[in-house]
Amino acid sequence: MNLWLEEDPASGAGAPESIAILAHRGVEVRPVEREAVGRGRPVVMTMHRAKGLEFRKVLLFDVSVEAIPRSLREQEYSEADHDDALLRERSLLYAAATRARDQLVISWSGQASPLLEGVRGAA
């Protein structure tokens, strides 16, 4: 199985840990190739990189209270900054979810992210 993995260019989040896990399992990891999208190959990327792309199926993993929103774990936000951060993260999650043309699967363990409030089946 070949996976294409891309990290968030602003923060570098996502890729190093994922690459190590995938490499340990013998999965070949390459940078995302835009032309690979839609060829039936799995593409692994952060929500930041999904903008403008569309996929037949989208799987969002670990959408749990421990993982997203990240701003809930940050201690240095003022109330206004915290609200702005939550809005940005909700927008990212929405953008990632709306990349699905035919099927969207959202998974979490434990408690679902509060950003999923109001989403059918996320209670």
N, C-alpha and C positions, 0 to 999 in steps of 0.2 A: 504494500500500500504506500502510495506517495501522498504526502500532505504538504500543502503550501502554508507557510506560517509567516505572519507579518506582525511586527510589534507597533505599538503606538509611538510615532516618531517624536512626539512632544516629550513623553516621559520615559520611553523605552520599556514601558510596562508590558508584561505578558510573555514576551518571547524567550528570555533566558531560562526561566523556570520550565516553560513548556518544551523548549528545545531539549533540555536535559532529560526530561521525562520521556519524551518521544524517542530520543536517540538511545536511551537505555533500553527501550523496548524494541529497538531495531527498525524503527520507522525512518525512512529517508525524509529529511526536511530541507526544503528549498525556499528561497524568497518567493513571495506571491508574484505570479505572472498573470497580468490582466487577461491575456489570451487563454489562460487555463480555465478561467471562469466560464461555466456553462458546458464544459467538456465531460461532465460526469465524474470529475475528480473532486474529492473533498478539498475544501479550502478552509483553513483555520486562520482566523484573524481577530483582532480586537474589534469592539463595537465602533471605535473611532474610525476604522478603515472601511467600514461597510457603506458609507455614504456614496450614493450614486450607483451602486451595484444592485443587481437583482438576481435572486437565486430561486430555483424551483422549490427547494426545501431549505429551511433555516432552523438550526438547533442552537438555542441559547442555554448554556450550561451554568450552573452555580449562581442562579439569580436568587440568592438567599440573603437574608438580613446581614449575614457575616461578610458578604462579598460586595453587594451593591445596595444602597449607595455608599461609595467610599467616603463621602463627606461626613457620614454619621460617625466614622471612626476618627476623624480629624478633630483635634482639640483646639486648634488655633483660629477657628472661624468666629467672626462676630455673627450676630443673629442675621443681619442682612446678607453677609457673605455666605453664610450657611444656606439661606434660602436660595440665593443665586446658584450655589453649587448643586443643590438638590434639583433645581430646575434644569440645569445643564445635564445632569445625570439622567433625569427622566427623559429629556429630549434624546439623549444618546440611546437609551433603551428603546424608545419609540422608533428611532431611525433604524436600529438593528432589527426590530421586530417587523417593520414594514418592508424589509428587503425580501420577505418571503412571498413568492408568487402563488404557490399552491398549498404549502404546508409549513406551519410554525410549531415547533416544539420548544417549550420552556421548562427547564428542570431546576430543582433546588433540593437541598437536603435540610432537614430541620425546619426553620421558619422561612417562608417566602419573603422576598424583599418587600418592604412597604411600598416600593414603586409599582408593585403589581396590584395594589388595592384597586378594586373595581373591575379587575380583569376576571372574566368568568372562569371558574375552575381553580383560581389561585388562592382560595380561602384555606 
